[in-house]
Amino acid sequence: MKSVVLITGASSGIGAALAKVFAAHGNEHGHELVLVARRQDRLAALADEIAAIGQPRPTVFTADLERRDAASAIAAELSSRGLEPAIVVNNAGFGLTGAATALNRDEQLAMIDVNVRALTELSLMFVDSLARHRGGILNVASLAAFLPGPGMAVYYASKAYVLSFSEALHRELADRGVRVTALCPGPVPTEFQARAGMGRIPAGRALELSAERVAQIGYDAFMAGQRVVIAGIGNRIVVSLMRLVPNALILRLADQRPHSARGGQ
């Protein structure tokens, strides 16, 4: 079986940036890429872009991680091509802005399917091959993992799960030589905001990092075997300060609903 780096949500944003970073270092580690997302045209264009810089053209296929059989379908597709993951990058995810009681319940459950269930299944499904190749798992969480999230309650809760789960796996799998890192970016200008119904908060722009910078930070932390990496010094300061602020105040500041002073992000 040929070892690969499996990256979900690779068609745009941080996922596409992560694909480029891993591709740029492909010769060092000998792993080609498998890119998974819902949009075949975006994946094909990204694969062509990576091939154009002299790297092996990634294998691409589409999958909708909201489907309960998505992880099994990915595993079957890999096996049929003689491929097995050395590294799994769980980047796929989405958010929705609005009060949990007002948002569509099925859409919120679909968010849990993508952000939590699929990530969990893909993290656990390939542990034997990850151990064989001394590889690991890079899970994309968020600065939201450290906050309560009124106005994006399910999204924030899902990212808190990703952080907690990843930290536990980091400990559990260490003896097998499997690295597990949780990448926690703050604001990143990508398509995520549009899908979530979020606007850009002027005050948040000071904390923004490009998708490319976040991807490089995540890659470096993963290769170094870090448990958690918060992308950007400003975001690290924010997380440190939150430990000093009462939860009641954090709830008010984090409120994403339209009546909030923070607006729509």
C-alpha angles and dihedrals in degrees: 000000000000117000120234143172109246114207123183125200088027100147097089147350120017092353093057090045091051090051090055093048094050090045091052089057095039095109091056095056104024096231122134121205135255111194121199129186140123098262114074095186093055092047092049092050091050092048090051090050092052092047090050091064091057100264123125111275108256121241109246134193136159126246134164106220091200087076115092091225096049098102092047090049090051091050092049092049092051092048093049089056094046093249133134129181121253089175130023118200111193103197102139114111145117141201139213127210121220142068111309091233092053100044121086108275095215091053091051091050088050087054089056089048091056103032098040117011099042092041091051093047094048091046092055102033099072103034093121093055092043089054093047090055096038087238131130153192129288111194119190108222123159145233081261088073089076095049140066108242119213106177091028098038100151094043094051091046091050092054091047086056092050091052095046094044093048093049091051092048090049087062098038097050099039093095090057092053093249116140119213121190131178113210112205113191124182122211113346120176101235139123088278092086093053094051092046092050091241130147125210112265112222092217090051094057091080087064097045121120127184119255088244093056093047091050092052092048090050093047094049092048092048093049089049091052096243117168097214132007124189107203113233133017092250092057091047089054091049092053091048092050092049089065088064097047123085114251092238090062093044089054091055093047093046095049107126098186119118093253090058119108086232094063124209113338 
